[in-house]
């Protein structure tokens, strides 16, 4: 089968996805040298950072006509923010350790927790998003999505510290605003009420205020939906309207328990 080249998309003017993934891995290794086979020291860190400066500039080069700043300015501003990003991530890791009784140390959180990995990648991508870099931030967060099952749009605004436990199936939409000390469990969706192209640029996703706990499977939708501070949202709750601070919201279902010996026939379900 002959495939005609696309007349609408010039892929030569797009950065390499594989190179962006490699850059992401090396950037995380600069912050947390987990994969390094050598003893970490400042001289090596300086060399790695210099190489990463060049890598990011190379990634941005095909997009130069779509940048608000020059590639050099984007690189400089991004790396200037790296210490602040690192401090936020350490606060996140400490929050993980404080929140999860299964966590045995901050090193375990950093090296093994998918929620922490997804937050790390988000915070790096978000900084590029704030600098109005197109495409690259989304490629970076989708890299983490593929690895962890956690989908955080780089445009979302997330405070610190932040905690995602287990995390599989978590979705955080583009215009979501999350405050400080928020905890999410697996399957939480912070989404839009409807997916319509004409709503592009509008606030479509909810606001989660400080110290909110969202249990597994909860679904919070809508740009005007605000979850007040210090609230608890129970598992499988579906919300499309705001709740005041200090609320407990839960889904009530009837569960019946019977003695198996009372049944005339053995129950044998096959799935």
C-alpha positions in Angstrom: 0.0 0.0 0.0 1.4 3.4 -1.0 1.0 6.1 1.6 1.1 9.7 0.3 3.0 12.1 2.5 0.9 14.5 4.4 0.5 17.9 2.7 -0.7 19.6 5.9 1.9 18.6 8.5 5.6 19.1 8.2 7.0 16.7 10.7 10.5 18.0 10.2 9.4 21.1 12.0 8.4 19.1 15.1 10.8 18.1 17.9 11.6 14.4 18.3 9.3 12.6 20.8 12.1 10.1 21.6 14.5 13.0 22.3 12.0 14.7 24.6 11.6 11.5 26.5 15.3 11.1 26.8 15.6 14.8 28.0 12.9 14.1 30.6 14.7 11.1 32.0 18.0 13.0 32.2 16.3 16.0 33.8 14.8 13.8 36.5 18.2 12.2 37.0 19.7 15.6 37.5 17.3 16.3 40.3 17.3 12.8 41.8 20.3 10.8 40.5 18.7 7.4 40.9 19.9 5.9 37.6 23.5 7.3 37.8 26.2 4.7 38.0 28.8 7.2 39.3 29.1 9.0 42.6 27.1 12.2 42.4 29.0 15.5 43.0 28.6 19.1 42.0 31.1 18.9 39.1 29.1 16.1 37.5 25.8 18.0 38.1 27.2 21.1 36.4 28.2 19.0 33.4 24.8 17.3 33.2 23.0 20.6 33.5 25.1 22.2 30.7 24.3 19.2 28.5 20.6 19.5 29.3 20.6 23.2 28.4 21.8 22.2 25.0 19.3 19.4 24.7 16.3 21.7 25.6 17.5 24.3 23.1 17.7 21.6 20.4 14.2 20.5 21.3 12.9 24.0 21.0 14.6 24.9 17.8 12.0 23.5 15.4 9.3 25.4 17.4 11.2 28.7 17.4 8.7 30.6 15.3 5.9 29.6 17.8 7.7 30.7 20.9 7.0 34.0 22.7 10.6 34.2 23.8 13.8 33.1 22.1 14.9 29.5 22.7 17.8 30.8 24.8 15.5 32.8 27.0 13.2 29.9 27.6 16.1 27.6 28.5 17.5 30.2 30.9 14.2 30.9 32.6 13.4 27.2 32.9 16.6 26.2 34.5 16.5 29.2 36.8 13.3 27.7 38.2 14.7 24.3 38.7 15.8 24.9 42.4 12.2 26.0 43.2 10.8 23.0 41.5 13.2 20.7 43.4 12.0 22.3 46.7 8.4 21.7 45.8 9.2 18.1 45.0 11.0 17.5 48.3 7.9 18.9 50.0 5.7 16.5 47.9 7.9 13.6 48.9 7.7 14.5 52.6 3.9 14.7 52.3 3.9 11.2 50.7 5.9 9.9 53.7 3.6 11.6 56.2 0.4 10.5 54.4 1.1 6.8 53.5 1.7 4.4 56.4 3.3 2.0 53.9 6.1 4.4 53.0 9.3 3.5 54.8 11.4 6.4 53.8 11.6 9.4 51.5 14.1 7.5 49.3 11.4 4.9 48.7 8.9 7.5 47.7 11.3 9.1 45.2 12.5 5.9 43.6 9.4 3.7 43.6 6.1 5.7 43.9 4.3 6.2 40.6 2.3 9.1 42.1 5.5 11.0 42.9 7.0 10.3 39.5 3.9 11.7 37.8 4.0 14.8 40.0 7.7 15.3 39.2 7.1 15.1 35.5 4.0 17.4 35.8 6.0 20.1 37.7 8.7 20.1 35.1 6.3 20.2 32.2 4.1 22.9 33.9 7.1 25.2 34.0 7.5 24.9 30.3 3.8 25.4 29.8 4.0 28.7 31.8 6.7 29.8 29.4 4.1 29.2 26.6 6.2 26.4 25.0 3.9 24.4 22.6 3.7 20.6 22.3 6.7 19.7 24.4 5.0 20.0 27.9 2.2 17.7 26.7 4.7 15.1 25.3 6.4 15.1 28.6 3.3 14.5 30.7 2.0 11.9 28.3 5.3 10.1 28.8 4.4 9.9 32.6 0.8 8.9 31.7 2.1 6.0 29.6 4.4 4.8 32.5 2.0 5.3 35.4 -1.6 5.5 34.2 -1.8 9.0 35.8 -2.9 11.7 33.3 -2.1 15.3 34.5 -2.4 18.0 31.9 0.7 20.4 32.1 -1.6 23.4 32.1 -3.2 22.4 35.4 -2.3 24.5 38.5 -1.3 22.3 41.4 -0.1 23.6 44.8 2.4 22.1 47.1 2.6 19.7 48.8 0.5 17.3 46.7 -0.1 13.5 47.1 -1.4 10.9 44.7 -1.6 7.4 46.2 -1.7 4.3 43.9 -2.8 6.7 41.1 -3.9 4.4 38.3 -6.7 6.1 36.3 -6.3 9.6 37.9 -7.2 12.4 35.4 -6.5 16.1 36.1 -7.7 18.3 33.3 -6.1 21.4 31.8 -7.8 24.2 33.7 -8.0 22.4 37.0 -6.8 24.4 40.0 -5.6 22.4 43.1 -4.6 24.0 46.3 -2.0 22.9 48.9 -2.0 19.7 50.9 -4.5 17.9 48.6 -4.6 14.1 48.5 -5.9 12.0 45.6 -6.5 8.3 45.3 -6.8 6.0 42.3 -9.4 6.7 39.7 -10.1 10.3 40.6 -11.3 12.4 37.7 -11.1 16.2 37.7 -12.7 16.9 34.4 -15.0 19.0 32.3 -18.8 18.7 32.1 -18.7 18.4 28.3 -16.1 18.1 25.7 -16.8 20.9 23.1 -14.1 22.6 21.1 -15.9 26.0 21.5 -15.0 25.9 25.2 -11.3 26.0 24.5 -9.7 28.7 26.6 -12.5 28.7 29.2 -12.2 27.4 32.8 -13.7 23.9 32.2 -12.3 21.9 35.1 -12.9 22.2 38.9 -11.1 24.0 41.7 -10.0 22.0 44.7 -9.1 24.1 47.7 -6.5 23.4 50.4 -6.5 20.2 52.5 -9.1 18.3 50.5 -9.1 14.5 50.4 -10.5 12.8 47.3 -11.1 9.1 47.6 -10.9 6.5 44.9 -13.2 6.8 41.9 -14.6 10.2 42.8 -15.5 12.3 39.7 -15.6 16.1 40.0 -16.7 17.9 36.9 -17.1 21.5 35.7 -15.2 24.8 35.7 -17.5 26.4 38.2 -17.4 23.5 40.6 -15.4 24.3 43.8 -14.6 21.9 46.5 -14.2 23.9 49.7 -11.1 23.6 51.9 -10.7 20.8 54.4 -13.5 18.7 52.7 -13.6 14.9 52.2 -15.1 13.5 49.0 -15.9 9.8 49.4 -15.3 7.0 46.9 -17.3 6.9 43.7 -19.0 10.3 44.3 -20.1 12.2 41.2 -20.1 16.0 41.7 -21.1 18.7 39.2 -21.8 21.4 41.8 -19.7 23.1 44.5 -19.6 22.0 48.1 -18.7 24.4 51.1 -15.6 24.1 53.2 -15.4 21.4 55.8 -17.9 19.1 54.0 -18.0 15.3 54.0 -19.6 14.1 50.7 -20.3 10.4 50.3 -22.2 8.0 48.1 -24.7 5.9 50.0 -25.4 2.4 48.7 -27.2 -0.6 50.2 -25.0 -3.6 50.8 -26.6 -6.8 52.0 -24.7 -9.6 53.8 -26.1 -13.1 54.2 -24.9 -16.2 55.8 -23.8 -18.5 53.0 -25.1 -21.6 54.9 -28.7 -20.3 54.6 -28.5 -20.6 50.8 -30.1 -23.8 49.3 -27.5 -24.0 46.5 -23.9 -23.0 46.5 -23.4 -19.7 44.8 -20.7 -20.0 42.1 -20.2 -17.0 40.0 -18.1 -17.2 36.9 -16.8 -13.9 35.4 
